[in-house]
Amino acid sequence: IERVIGLQFPPIVDLVYLEIKSSMEAQDMEMNIDPDEATKMTLENAFLIMLECPAKMRFGIDNSSWEVGNKFKGVKMIPPGAHYVHYSLPDEENQFKTGFWIYTKRKDIVLRRWNQDLQTFLPIKGEEALAYEEAVQKMEFDAFLGPYPVQRATMWQEVTNYIDETVLFKIEPMDKVITSKQYEYVEKETSQRTKFQEPQSSFFFSMIPTKKAMGLKGEALTMINFDKTPILEALIKRDFKGQYKMLLGELQFAFIVFMIGENADGLDQWRELNVLMCHCNRAVVQFADLYIDYIPVLYSQMKQLPRDFFKEESTKNNFLCRCISNLLQFQDDEDVSKKFRKRVKKLRTLFISHFETELTDPDQLEEFLEDEEDRPVIVELPSNSERLY
């Protein structure tokens, strides 16, 4: 699936996912930790109990996954914070991924049981839950729990540090279940190409205010084509009650459900928020703290992209390339803080070293158009590509 914005699903997402998967498969669930220290870590951190998992299910938490056996009953030593639990079934050849978020505190016990009829995990509640919690606290489940891969915890923290319970409550689907999702193809009567239809999202992502909805006229309407600061300001005020860190949390949420949840809606929101953030000249000064915190978020996400992301002909001029180019131009403003300049320079260094390429002058790139009639069209899908992953 190739969009004119330059993001091509098969080469990019497959490479990213295979890279992550291979690194996860190289891990061993066993950890070289002193027994006393392991017991302390087990009791002080959270538990995820997953009962009656189908054998050979591909089960994962955060940026790690394993094929589980009949004795598997969950994960222990889970550090505090937001975690993404995901799984796929062998009878579906592990093609369709389902997941849900949990937010844990120390000593929390999260209980789920597989429901064969619904093909999903359901919470365990009431007196039964109390009995299981007591058993967990007595270490009766210990032999059946895999340890959380603490060696990968820092990496996970970098890409989720702004996702808190408020962010999850705002965005999660009503049933809390997230499924892998590709774009749905529909035939259009056109001699040029086959287009696709973007289905409605099940997430409660923020809707970026449109120029029409804001009622802009005259000079203000003209200026917003060059500087979208008023749109960003309206979004932060309306959807985040002035708390910009929630915006960063939503950006991270979208990235995770795209990269690990394999959900196209996550890609769309991640793209839209980055494009907005990187087209707001005055906001770099007006919302200085936001941009100082935004750069590390983007930095950590870029590290997860494949190294040839900007080398392929179809992706070298994608939206992210333009976004980073614009950020570099923002530092020319004399009112921009030294901290912002320093972080942008580090972002540029990562770009060059990780992707082994230089940035293109944004003036040479196609302008990103937000109006519906100007949205990118879809190039014909190759016959051998059926799914995103």
Salt bridges, closest charged atoms under 4 A:
GLU25 OE2 - ARG58 NH2 3.45
GLU52 OE2 - ARG113 NE 3.48
ASP62 OD2 - HIS83 ND1 2.61
GLU128 OE2 - ARG113 NH2 2.34
GLU134 OE2 - LYS138 NZ 3.09
ASP142 OD1 - LYS76 NZ 2.87
GLU158 OE1 - LYS303 NZ 3.22
GLU165 OE1 - LYS105 NZ 3.98
GLU172 OE1 - LYS176 NZ 3.32
GLU198 OE2 - ARG3 NH2 2.96
ASP227 OD2 - ARG282 NE 3.14
ASP239 OD1 - ARG238 NE 2.33
GLU250 OE1 - LYS170 NZ 2.93
GLU262 OE2 - LYS97 NZ 3.34
ASP265 OD2 - LYS181 NZ 2.65
ASP268 OD1 - ARG3 NH1 3.11
ASP268 OD1 - ARG271 NH1 3.40
GLU272 OE2 - ARG271 NH2 2.74
GLU272 OE2 - ARG375 NH2 3.47
GLU313 OE1 - LYS316 NZ 3.32
GLU356 OE1 - LYS311 NZ 3.17
GLU358 OE2 - ARG348 NH2 3.10
GLU367 OE1 - ARG322 NH2 3.07
ASP371 OD2 - LYS211 NZ 4.00
GLU372 OE1 - ARG375 NH1 3.97
